[in-house]
Amino acid sequence: MCIRDRYGGMSMEEINGNIASPLGFSADGLHAGFKRKKLNFGWIVLEVPASVAGIFTTNKIIAAPLVLTKQCINKENKIQAIVVNSGVANSCTGEQGHKDAFRMQQLAADKLHIKQQLVEVASTGVIGKPMPMSILEEAISKIVVNGNADDFAKAILTTDKDTKTCVVTEHFNRDLVTMAGVAKGSGMIHPNMATMLSFITCDANINSKTLKHALNEVVDVTFNQITIDGDTSTNDMVVIMSNGCTNNKEIIHNSDDYEKFKRMLEHVMKDLAKKIAKDGEGATKLIEVSVEGARNSSAAKMIAKSIVGSSLVKTAIFGEDPNWGRIIAAVGHTDTHFNIDNIDIYIGHIPVLKPSSPIDYDNEEIQDIMSSGEVKIQIHLHNRDCNGKVWGCDLSYDYVKINALYTT
């Protein structure tokens, strides 16, 4: 599928693939004993050390694997493997948790015969459970290089229903660059990432500092714009690695190639963000809220997040009730400035408030919108020209069931 960018170009293409589609990457996933049934252990392995950048949870409680991974990325600015388990978060596990994360890194490095600091580790699952080291050791003994890369996307899931992958290609002069992303995330997502893991691979020639610039710029309009239930996790991270195997001319910050690379990254991360929002625990619908005409982008994002994060809005969407009163109330919750007498609200393409006055609408037409798998809400503030967009999901009976029984 060719993708039209904001300048009208059609060179970027979304393709079928997996996290190992870029040159020089392989991946595998398998079933270990971290969970009873599903695949729950995997790794991504690089032929050569790559540039790397990461962003981590805003929660003050940070799991041991994240502490170790942040230290290694900041020290080395290179990566050659990342090892992930699901089912056990290795969070709030005291000093032993840090020793176990270090051991996890060491075992993988020994098997791959690479420098230990080039191996990053990540865990997701139940907080407070110690890492079962005998299971971990057996898993590392069984996992292989050049395994089934599709299984990696399955192995990182917790309460997710579906895997989340996106792969795109783009030409940089004569060189074809491939970028792939994979993610898990279902609940505890707000306000910045959480409880998500996302790994992005690329074969472009770009250094770690420039990679960090791109990641920081793109995360604000992608992963930081999704909300599920108002909670944040101790384990969420996004890591991007790029190994230069395409041999393209090095991508320099603020160049035309940098903007092209950033558009690739934004496409991949936005696609994964929407898939995470759609796959929220117990979710039946994706909600997209667009706010236009705000006085600044922060205000637009704040209002959009207030709407998507409102339990009353979320339950109305689940019940397919076009109750715009809950939407306007969520707008008013925010600490932002706007003209309360000049607000437009659209559900899908149908205006329900304009300007700040109710509009009659066709019940059957709006019910068709409410019953679809994706409900779009648009807010027009008619203030200035700043916009914001956020994704989330509805709140269903199953959300309560999943989280009430999470450890049982």
N, C-alpha and C positions, 0 to 999 in steps of 0.2 A: 504494500500500500504506500503510494507516494504521499508525502505530507507537505501541504502548502504552508510556508512560513509567513511571518508578518510582512515580508517584503515581496511576497508573491512567488518566490522560488519554489521549485518542486524537487530539489535534489535529494533531500533526506527521505529515506524509505524505511518503513517498519517491516520487519521480516519475521518469519517463524524461526525460533532458535531458543537458546537457553543461556545460562550464565557463562558457559564455556565457549560461546560462539566467537568472541574476539580471538585473534591469533595469540598463541602462547599461554592459554588457560585450559585447565581441566578441572573437573569436579566430580564428586561422588556423594551418595547418601545411602544409609543402611538402617536397619532396625537393630538397635541395641536394647538394653534393659531400662532406659530412662523412662519409657512409657510401655504399657502392655502391648499395644497393637501397632500403632503407626510408626513409620520411619522417624527416627529421632536423633540421628547423628550424621554430620556431613562435613566436607571441607572443600575449599577452593584452593587449587595449587597452581603456581605460576612457574613457567620454565626459567625465568630470570627475575631478579628483584625489580620491583616496579615503584613508580611514584605513588604516593598515597596521601589521602586526607580523610579526616573523620569529624563527625559532629555527634555529640553524646547527650544523654539525658540531662534535663534541667532539674531533676529531682535531687535534693540534697543527700539522699541515701543512694549511693552508687555501688552497684554490685562489683564483686572482686574481679570478674573478667574484664569489665570496663576500665577499672583502675589500671590494670596491667596493660591493656591494649592502648589506652591513652598515653601511658608512659613510653611505650615502645614506638608509637607513631611520632611522638614529639622528639624522641631521641634520634631515631634512625632516619625518619622521612622516607623509608622504604618498606616494602612488604613482599613476602614471597609465598605466604600461605595464610589462610584463616580457617580456624576449626570451630565448629558450632555444634552445640547440643540443645535439644528442646526437652522439656519435661521437668528439669531442675534448673532453677535460676542462679544457684550459687550466690545468693544475695542475703545479707544479714546472717552470715555464717561465721563471723568472727575471723580470727587470725588463721584458722584452719582453711577457711574459704580462699584466702589469698595464696596459701601454700598449694591448695588444690588447683587453682587457676594456673599458677606457675608450673606445676607438674604436668598439667594438660598441655601447656605450651612446649615444655621440654620433651614430652613423649612424641609429639608430632614432629618437632625439629629433628629428633634422633632418627625417626623413621624416614624422613625426607633427606637426611644428611645435609641440613642447612643450618645457618646461624639461628640460635634460639630467638633472638630479638626480632627476627624477620617473620616470626609466626605470631599472628594475632588470634585472640580467643574471644568467643561470645557464647552466652548461655541465655536461655529463656525458659520460663515455666514457673513452678511454685516457689515462692519466696520462703526462705528459712530452712529448707531441706539441705542437708550436707550433700556434697557431690559423691555419688557412689563410685569410688575410685577403681574398684575391680571391674565394674561395668565399663568405665571409661577406658581402662587399659585394654580390655578385650576389643572394644570398638575400634581403637586406633590400630590394633594388630590386624583387623579384618579389612579396614577401608583401603581403597586402592587409588593410585594415580590413573588418570584416563578411565575413570569408571563411568557410571550413568549420571550425566550432569543433570538430567531431568529429575532424578531422585533427590538432588540437593534441595530443590525448591520445595519438595514434600517434607524433607527431614527437618526443616526449621520451623514448621507450623506448630501451633498450640491449639487454640480453639477455632482457628480458621477453618472455613469450609472449603476454600479453593486456594490453589497456588497462585502466585502473582509474579508474572514475568513480562518484561518488555525488551525487545531488541531492535535497534535501528542502525542503519548505515548512512554514511555521508562521505562525499568526495572532498578531499583536500588536495587541490590540483589533480594529479594523476593517481593519488593514493586513496584507497578505499578504507576508511576507518569504521570499525564496528564498536558499538557500545551496547552492553547488556545490563539489565537490572533485575534483581529478584528481591522480594520482600515478604515478611510475615507481619501480621498486625490485625487485631480483631477487636480488642477492648482496651481500656485504659489508654486512650489516645487524646491528649489535650494538655496544655495548649501547644506544645512544640514537640512533635513526634510522639513517642511513647504509645503502648508497649510494643514497639515495632523494632524489627531488625531489617536493615536493607543493605545489600551489597551490590556495588556497581563495578563492572569490569570494562576495560577499554584498551585498545591496542594503539592508541595515539601517542605521539612523542610530546609529552608535556611534563614540566617539572612539578614537584610536590607543592611549592609555594603558589604557582599559578592554579593548580588543581584546587587548592584550598580556597583561593579567591572565588573560583567558579562555584564551588559547592556552597560557600557561605551566601552568595548572591541568589542562587537558585532555591535553596531550602526555604527561604522566606515566602516564596510563592507556590510552594508545593507541599512538602511534609509538614511545615508549620501552619498550614491552612486546612488541616483536617481535625475534626473533633468527633469523638464517639460518646464518651460518658463523663467527661470532666475530671478524670483521674490521670495521673502520670505514673510511669513505671520507673523502676530502679535500673533497668537493663537496656533501654533502647539506644540504638546507635545507627548511623548510616556511614558506611565506609566506601570510598571510591578508590580504585587502583587502576593505573594506566602504565603499560609496560613498554611502549615505544616500538613494538614489533612491526608496526606498519612502516616504520622508517620514513614517515612524513617529516617535513621541515618542522622544527620545534615550534609549538604553539606558544606565542608570547602574549602576556597580559595586555588587554586593551587593543589588540590587533583585530583585523577582520576575521582571521581564523579563530581567534578566541571567542568572538561573538557567535560564530558558527558552532564551535564546540559547546558553548553554553546553551544554544538552542537545542542541541542534541540532548544535553543533560536535563534541560527543563522538560523536554518531551517525555523522557524516560521516567523522571521523578514524578511528574504530574500524573502520568498513566498509573504508576504504582500507588500514588496517594489516593487516587479515585478508587482503585481496586481495594485498597485497605478500607476506605470509608464504606464502600458497598458491602464489604464482607464483615462489618461490625457484628459483634456477638448478638445473635438472634435477629439480625437485620433482615428486612424484606424489601427495603427501598433505599436507593441512594438519594440524598438531598444535596442539591447545589444551590447556594445562595450567592447572588451577585448584588453588590451595592455600588451604585453609580452616583456621581454628583456630590461626593463628600468633600469636606474642606481639606482633607489630607488623606493619604493612603492608610495611615494608622487608624483613623476614625472609621474608614470604610471596612477595614479588616475587623475591627472591634465589633461593629454592628453586625457584620455577617456571622462572626463567631457567636455572638449573643443569640442570634436566631437559631443557628444550627445546634447550639448547645442547650437550648431551652427544652426541658423535659416536656413541657406542655405542647410545644411545637412538634416535637418528635413523636409524642403519642398521638397527636392529631393526624400527622402524616401516616402513622401506622393504621389508624382507624379510617383513613381516607376521608377525613373531615376537612373541608376547605375553610377552616376557622381562622380568618385573617386577623381577628382580634388578638390572638396569641402572638402573631407575628409582630403587630404594631406594639404590643406590650414589651416584647423582647427588644425592639428598637429603643424604646424608652428607658430600658434598664441601664443603658450604657452611659458612661461619663463622657459624652461627646456633645458638640454643639451643632444644631441644625434647626431649621424652621419647622416647627411642629405643624404648621398650617399648609405645608407644601410638600407632602410625602405621597409618592405613588407606590403601590404594591401590585405586582403581577404574580399570579400563579400560573406557570407555563406562559402562554401568550395572552392570557386573559387578565385584564385589569379588574381588580376588586376594590381598590381605593385610589382616588385620583381627583384633585389633589387634597388629600386628607379627608375625603368625603366618600362614603360608600358608593359603589357602582353596581348596578344590577347586572347579573350574568346568567348565562344559560346553565342550569344545574346539570344536565346530561353532559354537556361539553366539558365542564370542569371535573365531573366525576371520571371521565375518561382519562384526564390528566392525573388525578389523584390515585387512580388504580394502576398506573403504569409503574414500571420498576425504577424509574428515575423521575423525581419531582424537582422542578426548577422554580425557585422563588427569586424575583427581581425587585430590588428597592431602588427608587430614584429620589434623591434628596434635593436636587435642583439648587445645590449650594455652590460648589466649585466643580472641578473636573477630575477629581481623584476617585479611583475605583478599587474594589477588593472583591475577591472570590474565595469561598470556603466550601469544603465538602464534608458531609457527615451522613448519618443514617437515622432511620426511625428507631423507636424504642418499643420493643415487643414483649409479649409474655415470656418468650424464650430467653431474653436477656437476663431476666430475674432468675429463671431456672438454671441457666448455665453458670451464673456467678454464685448462686446459693449453694450449688453442689460442686464447686470448682475443685476442692481438694478431696472430695469423697467419691 
